């Protein structure tokens, strides 16, 4: 079993594995910390998850998310763009460029 340790404000402190009696392995709870088992997989996919009593919410700003999860690589050029690039290279070589 798995769970997420939260502080008194509901923010994720640690992801933990739980034993048979739901005690965290290799983690000692501090005062005010609780373990939430519900939807741990959702919270673990968030940058700054906060438990609000019934669900996890993402509290990271758009800027923090963009920095942590950069956009994917630029898209591949279209066939037309590749053809134009090839034509440009051929014209360059034809005109004596090297």
C-alpha positions as CSV (number, residue, x, y, z in Angstrom):
1,X,0.0,0.0,0.0
2,X,1.0,3.6,-0.6
3,X,0.2,6.9,1.0
4,X,1.2,10.5,1.0
5,X,2.4,12.3,4.2
6,X,0.9,15.8,4.5
7,X,1.6,18.7,6.8
8,X,-1.0,20.5,8.9
9,X,-1.9,22.7,5.8
10,X,-2.5,19.7,3.6
11,X,0.7,20.0,1.5
12,X,2.6,16.9,0.4
13,X,5.7,16.1,2.5
14,X,6.6,12.6,1.3
15,X,5.4,9.6,-0.7
16,X,5.5,6.5,1.5
17,X,5.0,2.8,1.4
18,X,2.8,1.5,4.2
19,X,3.0,-1.8,6.0
20,X,0.0,-4.1,6.8
21,X,-1.2,-1.9,9.6
22,X,-0.9,1.2,7.5
23,X,2.3,2.4,9.3
24,X,4.8,4.1,7.0
25,X,8.0,2.2,6.3
26,X,11.2,4.2,6.7
27,X,9.4,7.4,7.7
28,X,8.5,8.8,11.2
29,X,5.5,11.0,11.3
30,X,6.1,14.4,13.0
31,X,3.5,16.4,14.9
32,X,0.7,17.6,12.7
33,X,1.5,15.2,9.8
34,X,-1.1,12.7,8.5
35,X,-1.1,10.0,5.9
36,X,-3.6,10.2,3.0
37,X,-4.1,7.0,1.0
38,X,-6.9,8.3,-1.2
39,X,-5.8,9.1,-4.8
40,X,-2.1,9.1,-4.0
41,X,-1.4,8.4,-7.6
42,X,-3.1,11.7,-8.6
43,X,-1.1,13.7,-6.0
44,X,2.1,12.0,-6.9
45,X,1.7,13.3,-10.5
46,X,1.4,16.9,-9.3
47,X,4.2,19.4,-8.6
48,X,2.7,20.9,-5.5
49,X,-0.3,18.9,-4.4
50,X,-2.5,20.0,-1.5
51,X,-5.1,17.8,0.2
52,X,-8.3,19.9,0.9
53,X,-10.1,17.2,2.8
54,X,-11.8,15.4,-0.1
55,X,-9.4,15.7,-3.0
56,X,-6.0,16.8,-4.2
57,X,-5.5,20.2,-5.9
58,X,-2.5,21.5,-7.8
59,X,-1.1,24.7,-6.1
60,X,1.8,25.3,-8.4
61,X,1.6,28.4,-10.5
62,X,1.5,28.3,-14.3
63,X,5.1,29.6,-14.3
64,X,6.3,26.8,-11.9
65,X,4.5,24.2,-14.0
66,X,6.1,25.5,-17.2
67,X,9.5,25.5,-15.6
68,X,9.1,22.0,-14.2
69,X,7.5,20.5,-17.3
70,X,8.9,22.2,-20.4
71,X,6.9,22.0,-23.5
72,X,7.7,19.2,-25.9
73,X,10.2,19.5,-28.7
74,X,9.2,21.7,-31.6
75,X,7.1,19.9,-34.2
76,X,8.7,18.3,-37.1
77,X,8.8,20.3,-40.4
78,X,6.0,19.7,-42.8
79,X,6.7,18.0,-46.2
80,X,6.4,21.4,-47.9
81,X,9.0,22.9,-45.5
82,X,11.4,20.1,-46.1
83,X,10.9,20.4,-49.9
84,X,11.5,24.2,-49.7
85,X,14.7,23.6,-47.6
86,X,15.9,21.1,-50.2
87,X,15.2,23.4,-53.1
88,X,17.0,26.2,-51.3
89,X,20.1,24.0,-50.7
90,X,20.1,23.0,-54.4
91,X,19.8,26.6,-55.6
92,X,22.7,27.5,-53.2
93,X,24.9,24.8,-54.7
94,X,23.9,25.6,-58.2
95,X,24.9,29.2,-57.7
96,X,28.4,28.1,-56.6
97,X,27.9,28.3,-52.9
98,X,29.8,25.9,-50.6
